[in-house]
């Protein structure tokens, strides 16, 4: 059974890079791509992914949209990513209840292992 992944990033280049990383993985299936937080909430509700990977710096960030994403994800692990590793960005990751924060510069090495670690299919790694 494949891990269903929803990716949210407003950069076409970054989503393309993530698709290329996932091509090498036989156990992760990209089921949807979002370019805004609002679209992420809608797709999470519709697609019921096992993991959501989300860029923290998209244009439509607000508390209402964040609440919609958290409700739509229904406990699905959220992996936050950003090019920035400052305190404000880490606080944003915490507000998303992210199970892990990834630096975009290290996605090639860390993305797939992190998805596997926190997927719903891996019940022993599920956050409490």
C-alpha positions in Angstrom: 0.0 0.0 0.0 1.4 3.4 -1.1 1.7 6.4 1.2 -0.6 9.1 -0.2 1.1 12.5 -0.2 -0.3 16.0 -0.6 2.2 18.7 -1.4 1.5 22.4 -0.9 3.9 24.9 -2.3 3.3 28.0 -4.4 6.5 27.5 -6.4 6.2 25.5 -9.6 10.0 24.9 -9.4 9.8 23.4 -5.9 6.8 21.2 -6.7 8.7 19.9 -9.7 11.7 19.2 -7.6 9.5 17.3 -5.1 8.0 15.3 -8.0 11.5 14.4 -9.2 12.5 13.2 -5.7 9.4 11.1 -5.4 10.0 9.4 -8.8 12.7 7.3 -7.0 10.3 6.2 -4.3 8.0 3.3 -5.1 6.1 3.5 -1.8 5.0 7.2 -2.0 2.3 8.4 -4.3 1.7 12.1 -4.9 -2.1 12.4 -4.9 -2.4 16.1 -5.0 -0.6 19.5 -5.3 -1.8 22.8 -3.8 -0.5 26.3 -4.4 -2.3 28.1 -1.5 -3.3 27.3 2.1 -6.9 27.4 1.1 -6.5 24.9 -1.7 -4.5 22.7 0.8 -7.4 22.6 3.1 -9.8 21.7 0.3 -7.6 18.9 -1.1 -6.8 17.5 2.3 -10.5 17.1 3.0 -11.2 15.6 -0.4 -8.1 13.4 -0.9 -7.5 12.2 2.7 -3.7 12.0 2.3 -1.5 10.0 4.7 1.0 12.9 4.9 0.9 16.6 4.0 4.1 18.4 3.1 3.5 22.2 3.2 5.5 25.3 2.5 5.1 27.7 5.4 5.5 30.8 3.3 2.6 30.9 0.9 0.6 34.0 0.1 -2.7 33.4 1.8 -1.6 32.6 5.4 -4.0 33.6 8.2 -5.3 32.0 11.3 -8.7 31.1 9.7 -7.0 29.2 6.9 -4.7 27.5 9.3 -7.7 26.3 11.3 -9.3 25.0 8.1 -6.2 23.0 7.2 -5.9 21.5 10.6 -9.5 20.5 10.6 -9.3 19.1 7.1 -6.2 17.1 7.8 -8.0 15.1 10.5 -4.8 14.3 12.4 -2.8 13.6 9.2 0.9 14.3 9.9 2.0 17.7 8.5 5.6 18.1 7.5 6.5 21.8 7.3 9.2 23.1 5.0 10.9 26.4 4.3 14.1 28.0 3.0 14.2 29.9 6.3 15.2 28.4 9.7 14.6 31.4 11.9 12.5 31.5 15.1 9.4 33.0 13.4 9.4 30.2 10.8 9.8 27.5 13.5 6.8 29.1 15.4 4.8 28.9 12.2 5.7 25.2 11.9 4.5 24.7 15.5 1.2 26.5 14.8 0.6 23.9 12.0 1.3 21.2 14.6 4.0 20.0 12.2 5.6 16.7 13.2 8.8 17.8 11.5 10.4 20.9 10.0 12.5 20.5 6.8 14.9 22.9 5.3 14.1 23.0 1.6 17.8 22.9 0.8 18.0 19.4 2.3 14.8 18.0 0.7 16.5 15.6 -1.6 18.1 13.8 1.4 15.4 14.1 3.9 12.0 14.3 2.3 11.2 10.6 1.5 12.6 9.2 4.8 10.6 11.8 6.7 7.4 11.0 4.8 7.9 7.3 5.6 8.6 8.0 9.2 5.5 9.9 9.9 3.0 8.4 7.5 -0.3 7.1 8.8 0.8 3.7 7.6 3.6 3.7 10.1 1.5 3.5 13.2 4.5 3.3 15.5 5.7 6.7 14.4 2.3 8.4 14.5 2.5 11.6 16.7 0.4 11.5 19.9 
